[in-house]
Amino acid sequence: MQRLAVLSFHTSPLVQPGMGDSGGMNVYVRELVASLAQAGIDCTVYTRAWAPGLPEVVDIEPGFRVVHVPAGPHDLPKEDLHSVVEEFTDGVLAHLVDHPVDAVHANYWLSGVAGHRIKHTLGLPLVVTFHTLGRVKSAGGDPEPGHRIEAEASVIGCADAILANTEAEVDELVRFYDADLARIEIVPPGVDHAFFSPGERHGARAALGLDDEHPVVLFVGRIQPLKGLDVSVRSLACLERDDTVLLAVGGTSGPAGEAHLAEVIEEARDLGVLGRVRFVDAQPHHLLSTYYRAADVVHVPSRSESFGLVALEAAACGTPVVATAVGGLQTLVEHRRSGFLVESRDPACWASVTDRILADPVLAERLAAGGVGVARDYTWSTTAGRLRRVYADLAVRALVECAAA
């Protein structure tokens, strides 16, 4: 397995995470492909041309390039992107005529639909990382359209390998989609320890214009109902330390993003804590380490989360994490070792565990050390190594037959 096509249809690895539909998947694709390229696999990432004037090909480093494929209007909302998947797939197939590959790795369900057709057109192995699953999101209170769920089920039935981040995601794939266990591979993402590592809190706060007098709770992520910023805001009003500051780093996402932000601001105003909430635009990924180091606690109150890269990056920086007990967060956050898992979305529960960390420096130090220990096992080179073995196995296997083909 020497040449790989990576499909990242709806979001480009070149776009800054935390803006629009860009998030952990952008980081995943960029870091994974860079590690694969460094290990000798020639990788081409195909993404939809999301703005006018983009070059057709962007060479990132030896063995890693991004191809922008025209498909629909540049400003097409994410909810309508499924209507141009066929156009995108046509563009990828046209490029592959002169740039053949040995396998296709699709990211997210939209790319999975494209990869499904490419598999059957060219007879290539199909690897899929879903990142989120429609039925899981719907079960968590964020309904997804039926066409997405049907497409996911079809792709899962035909994929030659399905990558899961954690055991929890394996359970979801089997329980919600009756996926074949024999074709599921657990390949966790990594973290770049050169950027995300423990650092001095005073210096980080000085760099961000924060003082050392006020406790800091940090939320990092796109502002949308799924990510749960409202939980952090409501818990702020319940904290014993009424001088605690909440930093919310990220931009709005999706049609509900702006409305959710307005609701969060109004609720913070009603609770009397708006003056202690600081909204910060999405930051370049490597700069997030300064925010993690500046914080006393990082909140990850997502309704569902297949992995939870923010929790891993915070842990790598030695900052205790309080997270919802869902999905991959149940693996990344080791309860009482690197942080706390909260079963409820009751802000009083979130405030209670946050208060414990803020009031007990010994506990905070123990959780910080535990988080660094947990994060140490996650590296992108390890992820790439596991994935290379998956690709190598697929090179000598017969392709999965698809009933829908």
BAZA-318465 format. One line per 4 residues: their letters; for each residue x, y, z of C-alpha. Coordinates in steps of 0.2 Angstrom, whole numbers, padded with zeros to 4 digits, m for minus. Example, Ala and Ser with C-alpha at 12.3 -4.5 7.8 and 13.67 -1.06 7.14 Angstrom:
2
AS = 0062:m0022:0039; 0068:m0005:0036
END
This chain:
405
MQRL = 0000:0000:0000; 0010:0015:m0007; m0003:0027:m0013; m0019:0033:m0003
AVLS = m0034:0044:m0008; m0041:0053:0008; m0058:0060:0006; m0063:0075:0016
FHTS = m0078:0081:0006; m0086:0094:0018; m0071:0102:0026; m0053:0105:0022
PLVQ = m0038:0101:0032; m0032:0118:0027; m0046:0127:0036; m0044:0133:0054
PGMG = m0053:0122:0066; m0067:0130:0077; m0074:0140:0062; m0090:0135:0053
DSGG = m0090:0116:0050; m0072:0114:0054; m0067:0105:0070; m0058:0090:0076
MNVY = m0060:0081:0059; m0049:0094:0051; m0035:0091:0064; m0038:0072:0062
VREL = m0035:0073:0043; m0021:0085:0043; m0011:0076:0057; m0014:0059:0051
VASL = m0010:0062:0033; 0006:0071:0038; 0011:0056:0049; 0007:0044:0035
AQAG = 0017:0054:0022; 0032:0054:0034; 0030:0035:0035; 0031:0033:0016
IDCT = 0013:0033:0010; 0009:0045:m0004; m0007:0054:0001; m0019:0065:m0009
VYTR = m0033:0073:0001; m0048:0077:m0009; m0059:0091:m0003; m0073:0101:m0010
AWAP = m0068:0118:m0016; m0075:0129:m0003; m0070:0147:m0009; m0067:0155:m0026
GLPE = m0049:0156:m0032; m0042:0141:m0024; m0028:0132:m0033; m0032:0115:m0039
VVDI = m0018:0107:m0030; m0009:0113:m0014; 0007:0103:m0010; 0009:0103:0009
EPGF = 0024:0093:0011; 0032:0078:0002; 0019:0065:0000; 0005:0076:0006
RVVH = m0006:0086:m0006; m0023:0093:m0006; m0034:0093:m0021; m0049:0106:m0022
VPAG = m0063:0098:m0032; m0077:0109:m0039; m0094:0104:m0033; m0109:0116:m0031
PHDL = m0109:0134:m0025; m0095:0139:m0013; m0107:0145:0000; m0118:0129:0000
PKED = m0124:0125:0017; m0118:0109:0025; m0136:0103:0026; m0137:0104:0007
LHSV = m0120:0096:0003; m0127:0079:0000; m0135:0086:m0016; m0117:0088:m0024
VEEF = m0109:0072:m0018; m0111:0065:m0035; m0102:0080:m0043; m0088:0079:m0031
TDGV = m0086:0060:m0034; m0085:0063:m0053; m0071:0076:m0050; m0061:0064:m0039
LAHL = m0063:0050:m0051; m0057:0061:m0065; m0042:0065:m0055; m0038:0047:m0051
VDHP = m0037:0043:m0069; m0020:0050:m0070; m0016:0048:m0052; m0020:0030:m0047
VDAV = m0021:0025:m0029; m0021:0008:m0019; m0035:0012:m0007; m0048:0026:m0002
HANY = m0050:0032:0016; m0066:0042:0018; m0070:0054:0032; m0088:0057:0038
WLSG = m0103:0050:0030; m0103:0062:0015; m0086:0056:0010; m0092:0039:0014
VAGH = m0105:0040:0000; m0092:0046:m0012; m0080:0032:m0007; m0093:0019:m0009
RIKH = m0095:0024:m0027; m0076:0025:m0030; m0074:0008:m0023; m0086:0000:m0035
TLGL = m0080:0010:m0050; m0061:0007:m0047; m0062:m0009:m0037; m0052:m0001:m0022
PLVV = m0053:m0006:m0004; m0063:0007:0006; m0059:0013:0024; m0071:0024:0033
TFHT = m0069:0035:0048; m0086:0042:0052; m0081:0054:0066; m0100:0056:0071
LGRV = m0115:0044:0068; m0132:0051:0064; m0141:0038:0075; m0130:0042:0089
KSAG = m0133:0061:0088; m0152:0058:0086; m0152:0048:0102; m0143:0062:0111
GDPE = m0155:0075:0106; m0148:0081:0090; m0159:0074:0076; m0151:0070:0059
PGHR = m0160:0067:0043; m0166:0050:0037; m0155:0051:0021; m0139:0053:0031
IEAE = m0144:0038:0042; m0148:0027:0027; m0132:0032:0018; m0122:0028:0034
ASVI = m0130:0011:0035; m0126:0007:0016; m0108:0013:0018; m0106:0002:0034
GCAD = m0112:m0013:0025; m0099:m0011:0011; m0084:m0004:0019; m0069:m0015:0020
AILA = m0063:m0007:0036; m0072:0004:0048; m0061:0014:0060; m0067:0017:0077
NTEA = m0059:0029:0089; m0063:0019:0105; m0072:0004:0112; m0087:0015:0115
EVDE = m0088:0019:0096; m0087:0000:0092; m0102:m0003:0103; m0112:0011:0094
LVRF = m0108:0005:0077; m0114:m0013:0082; m0129:m0007:0092; m0136:0007:0080
YDAD = m0130:0000:0063; m0127:m0019:0066; m0109:m0017:0059; m0099:m0032:0057
LARI = m0086:m0033:0071; m0073:m0042:0060; m0072:m0026:0050; m0070:m0013:0064
EIVP = m0053:m0008:0069; m0049:0003:0084; m0037:0016:0079; m0037:0031:0091
PGVD = m0032:0048:0085; m0016:0056:0093; m0010:0073:0100; 0005:0083:0095
HAFF = 0015:0083:0111; 0027:0096:0103; 0013:0109:0105; 0002:0101:0118
SPGE = 0012:0098:0134; 0012:0105:0152; 0017:0123:0154; 0018:0137:0166
RHGA = 0001:0144:0170; 0006:0162:0175; 0015:0164:0158; 0000:0158:0148
RAAL = m0012:0169:0157; 0000:0184:0155; 0000:0180:0136; m0019:0180:0136
GLDD = m0021:0196:0146; m0028:0186:0161; m0023:0189:0179; m0019:0176:0192
EHPV = m0033:0181:0204; m0048:0173:0196; m0051:0155:0192; m0053:0151:0174
VLFV = m0064:0138:0166; m0061:0135:0148; m0073:0129:0134; m0065:0125:0117
GRIQ = m0076:0121:0102; m0089:0126:0089; m0104:0135:0097; m0119:0124:0093
PLKG = m0131:0115:0104; m0121:0098:0102; m0106:0105:0111; m0115:0111:0126
LDVS = m0108:0129:0130; m0125:0133:0138; m0121:0119:0152; m0104:0128:0156
VRSL = m0113:0145:0157; m0126:0139:0168; m0114:0130:0179; m0104:0146:0181
ACLE = m0119:0154:0190; m0118:0139:0202; m0100:0140:0207; m0094:0144:0225
RDDT = m0081:0156:0217; m0091:0170:0210; m0076:0178:0202; m0073:0163:0191
VLLA = m0071:0167:0172; m0077:0156:0158; m0067:0157:0142; m0077:0151:0127
VGGT = m0065:0149:0112; m0073:0145:0095; m0085:0151:0082; m0103:0147:0078
SGPA = m0107:0132:0067; m0122:0127:0057; m0139:0135:0055; m0142:0134:0074
GEAH = m0125:0141:0079; m0130:0160:0079; m0146:0156:0087; m0138:0146:0100
LAEV = m0125:0159:0104; m0139:0172:0106; m0148:0161:0118; m0132:0158:0128
IEEA = m0128:0177:0129; m0146:0180:0135; m0145:0166:0148; m0129:0172:0154
RDLG = m0136:0190:0156; m0152:0183:0165; m0140:0173:0177; m0130:0189:0180
VLGR = m0114:0181:0174; m0112:0188:0156; m0098:0200:0163; m0088:0184:0168
VRFV = m0090:0175:0151; m0077:0180:0138; m0080:0175:0120; m0064:0172:0110
DAQP = m0064:0169:0091; m0058:0152:0084; m0039:0151:0086; m0025:0143:0076
HHLL = m0024:0125:0082; m0006:0126:0089; m0011:0142:0099; m0024:0132:0109
STYY = m0011:0126:0120; m0009:0143:0128; m0027:0143:0133; m0027:0125:0140
RAAD = m0012:0130:0151; m0020:0146:0157; m0036:0137:0163; m0039:0128:0180
VVHV = m0052:0117:0172; m0058:0112:0155; m0076:0109:0152; m0081:0097:0138
PSRS = m0101:0096:0140; m0105:0088:0123; m0121:0079:0120; m0112:0066:0110
ESFG = m0093:0064:0105; m0085:0050:0096; m0068:0054:0103; m0066:0072:0110
LVAL = m0049:0079:0104; m0051:0094:0116; m0051:0083:0131; m0035:0074:0125
EAAA = m0026:0090:0121; m0031:0098:0138; m0025:0082:0147; m0009:0083:0137
CGTP = m0006:0101:0144; m0009:0095:0162; m0026:0103:0164; m0040:0094:0173
VVAT = m0055:0090:0162; m0074:0089:0167; m0083:0080:0153; m0100:0072:0149
AVGG = m0100:0053:0151; m0103:0050:0133; m0094:0041:0118; m0076:0043:0117
LQTL = m0075:0055:0132; m0078:0040:0143; m0061:0033:0137; m0051:0049:0136
VEHR = m0056:0055:0153; m0051:0043:0167; m0063:0047:0181; m0054:0054:0196
RSGF = m0038:0051:0188; m0037:0064:0174; m0054:0073:0178; m0072:0069:0181
LVES = m0086:0062:0170; m0103:0069:0173; m0118:0059:0169; m0130:0073:0171
RDPA = m0132:0090:0161; m0138:0098:0177; m0127:0113:0179; m0127:0110:0198
CWAS = m0118:0094:0195; m0105:0102:0184; m0102:0116:0196; m0100:0104:0210
VTDR = m0085:0094:0202; m0078:0110:0196; m0078:0118:0213; m0069:0102:0220
ILAD = m0055:0105:0208; m0054:0124:0211; m0054:0122:0230; m0041:0108:0231
PVLA = m0024:0111:0224; m0018:0094:0228; m0033:0086:0219; m0030:0098:0204
ERLA = m0011:0093:0204; m0015:0074:0204; m0028:0076:0190; m0016:0086:0180
AGGV = m0002:0073:0182; m0015:0059:0178; m0020:0068:0162; m0002:0070:0156
GVAR = 0000:0051:0159; m0016:0047:0149; m0011:0058:0135; 0006:0051:0133
DYTW = m0001:0035:0125; m0009:0045:0111; 0003:0050:0097; 0000:0053:0078
STTA = 0014:0042:0073; 0006:0027:0083; m0010:0031:0074; m0002:0031:0057
GRLR = 0007:0015:0062; m0009:0006:0066; m0017:0012:0050; m0003:0006:0039
RVYA = m0006:m0011:0046; m0024:m0010:0042; m0020:m0004:0024; m0008:m0018:0022
DLAV = m0020:m0031:0027; m0033:m0024:0015; m0021:m0025:0001; m0021:m0044:0002
RALV = m0040:m0047:0006; m0054:m0049:m0006; m0066:m0034:m0006; m0082:m0034:0004
ECAA = m0096:m0038:m0007; m0110:m0025:m0007; m0128:m0030:m0008; m0133:m0013:m0015
A = m0120:m0013:m0028
END
